[in-house]
Structures are given as C-alpha cells and as structure tokens.
C-alpha cells in the first residue's frame, strides 16, 4: 500500500493514477492548512461586516436578494450540501469514487473556497486509505 501526500496545485498525474489504481492512503501536505485558514478567515471577515454577499449570507438564484439571518447561516450551508448530494443510477466504480474524493480534497485545500479545515479532515480520503471509499456517488448526480 502506497501513501501519498497531496500538495494542492502540484500533484503529478502519476499520484492521481496511484490513488485510482491502488487506493493509496492520502494525506494533505500540512503546509496547505495556511491557505485554508486564510480563506476561512476571509469569509469570517465578510460576515463580520454584515453586508450581503451572494451565497454566503443570501439565497441563491432567484433568492439572491433574500438575506439569510446569521442564526440560519449554518443551516443554509448544510442545506446547500444536502441539495447537491442526491443522485440516481448505478454507483460509480470504487476507483472513480476514490479519485473524486481525493480531487475534491486537493481542490478545497487550495484555499479558494472559504471552507474551514473541518471538511478537509473529515473526508475518508484525508485520514485513511481511500481504498475503503464508499460507493456513495451515483453516475447521475449533482456532486
């Protein structure tokens, strides 16, 4: 079993191939947490100003002009994730799911999404062998 350390934005194709083919254990380069933390602080600073910002403290699409109360922001973010976590059809093959999870982890770790560290440390691919990734992604999904 190989182990790979993801350096977001600088992962060679051979590493992605190892994750896909062999279920390599995946971890983030600890240096990536600085970018994640800076991005999360930027979102916190935006929220502290109290100004409406699309998708952070407003609705989406036709509801973009609807301001979401601070007490409801956590629920809004959870509902966004849940609304995109549905799919139909047969499950994706396990190697594809492993690769998708590792790619999402590397993407979030680039520090451009505004997420906190938690999503990058709770994902199965961030702390154990991605070989055991669940077949939880349908072929036709919104994720």
Residue pairs with C-beta under 8 A, 6 or more apart in sequence:
1 22
1 23
1 24
1 25
1 129
1 131
2 18
2 22
2 24
2 25
3 24
3 25
3 26
3 27
4 15
4 18
4 19
4 24
4 25
4 26
4 27
5 27
5 28
5 29
6 15
6 26
6 27
6 28
6 29
6 32
6 102
6 105
6 106
6 109
7 29
7 31
7 32
8 28
8 29
8 32
8 35
8 106
8 107
8 109
8 110
8 111
9 106
9 110
11 106
15 24
16 99
16 102
16 103
18 24
19 26
19 98
19 99
19 102
19 125
19 130
20 95
20 96
20 98
20 99
21 95
22 131
23 95
23 98
23 129
23 130
23 131
23 132
23 133
24 129
24 130
25 128
25 129
25 130
26 102
26 105
26 125
26 126
26 130
27 126
27 127
28 105
28 106
28 109
28 120
28 126
29 109
32 109
32 110
32 111
32 120
33 109
33 117
33 120
34 111
35 109
35 110
35 111
36 108
36 109
36 111
36 115
36 116
36 117
36 120
37 117
38 111
39 111
39 112
39 113
39 114
39 115
40 114
40 115
40 116
40 117
42 114
43 56
43 114
46 53
46 56
47 53
47 56
47 57
47 70
47 73
52 58
52 67
54 60
54 64
56 73
56 114
57 67
57 68
57 70
57 73
58 64
58 65
58 66
58 67
58 68
59 65
59 66
59 68
59 76
60 80
68 76
83 142
84 142
84 143
85 141
85 142
85 143
86 141
86 142
87 137
87 138
87 139
87 140
87 141
87 142
87 143
88 138
88 139
88 140
88 141
89 138
89 139
89 140
90 138
90 139
91 97
91 135
91 136
91 137
91 138
91 139
92 100
92 135
92 137
92 138
92 139
93 135
94 133
94 135
96 137
97 133
97 134
97 135
97 136
97 137
98 125
98 130
98 131
98 133
100 137
101 123
101 124
101 125
101 130
101 133
102 125
102 130
104 123
105 120
105 123
105 125
105 126
107 113
108 115
108 119
108 120
109 120
120 126
121 127
124 130
124 132
124 133
124 134
125 133
137 143
